[in-house]
Amino acid sequence: MEKYVPPKDSDRKDYALAAVKAAVGSIPVAGAALNELLSVLVAPSLEKRKSQWMEEVGQGLRDIESKLSSLEDLQSKENFIDIAIEASRIAISTGQEEIRNALKNAVLNAAISESVDESKQKLFLHFLDTFTEWHIRFLKLFDDPESYMREHKITLGNIYMGGISNLIDAAFPQLNGEEEFSEAIWNDIYSRKLFNTASIHGTMSASGIIARRTSDLGREFLSFII
C-alpha cells in the first residue's frame, strides 16, 4: 500500500509558489521584497494544501484499488495523468472543501471509468476551476429536489404557488436576502448548460418548484464529481 503514499520531502520546490514568485520578481524595485513576503505568507499554506491533497488522493486510490487493473496501467493512461495534473493545480489553489472533494472524485472517476468522454472530463474540470461551493450545492439540490429535501429535512411549508427562489431560501437559509447572489450562481450554472431552466423567477405550482432542473450534461457532470 506504500505505492499510494505521497513522498515526504521538506526541501522539494513548490512549483505553484515558484510561478507566483517568478511573476512578482519581474516587477521593478518591489519584486524582491514581495517575493520574500510571499515566501512567509503563502508558502506554508501551499505546502499544507499540497500535502493534504496528495494524502486524500492517495487514500482514494487505496479505496478503489480493487477496481484498478494495475498501477502501471494507470501510469500509462494519458487522460488520467492529464486529469490528475489539472485537478491538482486547481485543488492547491482553493481552500473550499467541496470543490477539493469534487476534484478528488474527478481524479478517481478518471482512474476507473471510461464512460465519460475525455473532452468532457476536461470541460468539467474547467467548470470546477471557476465554480464556488454554492455552484455544487445548487446542482445537488436541483438534480433531485425531493430526495435532497428528505435527506436534509427541508420543508417548503404550505406553499401552493411560488418560485424556485422559495426552495433556495428553504434549503439555504444563509442566502435569505441574497437574491442577487443566488441569481448570479444560478445564471452561471445555466450558462454552462448544466441547468435547463433559465431563471429562478416565475410562479409555478408546488410540484413545479421541486422539479428537477439539471440538464443531461448537468447530471453527467455530477456523476463525474460525486
Disulfide bonds with the S-S distance in Angstrom:
none
